[in-house]
Amino acid sequence: MYFYLDNNQNNTPYALFIRHAERYAITDLYKAFDALLTDKGKEDSKKLGTALSQKNQLPFDIYHSPVKR
């Protein structure tokens, strides 16, 4: 994905579909929403946010689930 962002020289509109970053394993389906991000997942999420903000092409709309990931 970073390659595309770096090579989008014409400012072509695009959509990003991103799943959550690395999370802890879901061991009980009744507690699936409790599976939070690992430290690596949190770090990766911050890197992606930084990469997007540096491109001056911030998403206009962000849709997400209520899960704290």
Backbone torsions as a table, in degrees:
resi	resn	phi	psi	omega
1	MET	NA	-40.0	-179.9
2	TYR	-59.2	-35.9	179.1
3	PHE	-59.2	-45.4	-179.8
4	TYR	-63.3	-44.6	-179.0
5	LEU	-61.2	-38.0	179.8
6	ASP	-71.1	-24.6	-174.6
7	ASN	-109.3	13.3	178.0
8	ASN	-88.9	69.0	-173.7
9	GLN	-74.3	-20.9	-178.7
10	ASN	-93.3	6.6	-176.5
11	ASN	52.9	41.8	177.3
12	THR	-64.9	129.7	177.3
13	PRO	-61.0	146.6	179.7
14	TYR	-153.8	162.4	176.5
15	ALA	-118.4	142.3	176.1
16	LEU	-114.2	129.2	173.1
17	PHE	-111.8	113.6	-173.3
18	ILE	-125.4	128.3	173.6
19	ARG	-86.3	170.7	178.8
20	HIS	-61.7	160.0	177.2
21	ALA	-77.1	-173.6	-178.4
22	GLU	-54.6	132.3	179.9
23	ARG	-129.1	168.2	175.2
24	TYR	-70.9	153.9	-178.5
25	ALA	-63.1	145.7	174.9
26	ILE	-92.0	110.7	-177.7
27	THR	-101.3	-14.7	179.8
28	ASP	-139.5	114.8	-176.4
29	LEU	-59.0	-26.7	178.7
30	TYR	-73.0	-13.0	179.4
31	LYS	-119.0	26.8	-176.1
32	ALA	-59.4	-35.5	-179.3
33	PHE	-72.2	-12.1	179.7
34	ASP	-86.0	-6.8	-178.5
35	ALA	-77.9	93.9	-176.0
36	LEU	-85.6	173.7	179.5
37	LEU	-70.2	146.9	172.7
38	THR	-77.5	173.3	176.3
39	ASP	-59.5	-39.8	177.9
40	LYS	-64.3	-41.1	178.4
41	GLY	-61.3	-41.5	177.6
42	LYS	-64.4	-42.5	179.7
43	GLU	-64.3	-44.9	178.8
44	ASP	-62.0	-39.6	179.2
45	SER	-62.9	-42.1	178.1
46	LYS	-64.7	-39.1	178.4
47	LYS	-62.7	-42.4	179.4
48	LEU	-64.7	-44.7	178.1
49	GLY	-60.1	-41.1	177.8
50	THR	-64.4	-45.1	-179.9
51	ALA	-60.9	-43.3	179.5
52	LEU	-65.3	-42.1	-177.2
53	SER	-69.1	-29.0	179.9
54	GLN	-74.6	-16.5	-179.4
55	LYS	-88.5	-3.5	-176.7
56	ASN	53.2	33.1	178.1
57	GLN	-129.7	50.8	-177.6
58	LEU	-62.2	144.2	178.0
59	PRO	-61.5	142.5	177.8
60	PHE	-78.2	-43.9	179.1
61	ASP	-123.0	141.0	175.8
62	ILE	-127.1	125.7	178.3
63	TYR	-114.8	134.9	-177.6
64	HIS	-149.6	163.9	177.8
65	SER	-83.7	171.0	178.6
66	PRO	-78.5	-2.5	-178.8
67	VAL	-69.9	137.6	-177.6
68	LYS	-79.5	60.8	176.1
69	ARG	-116.9	NA	NA
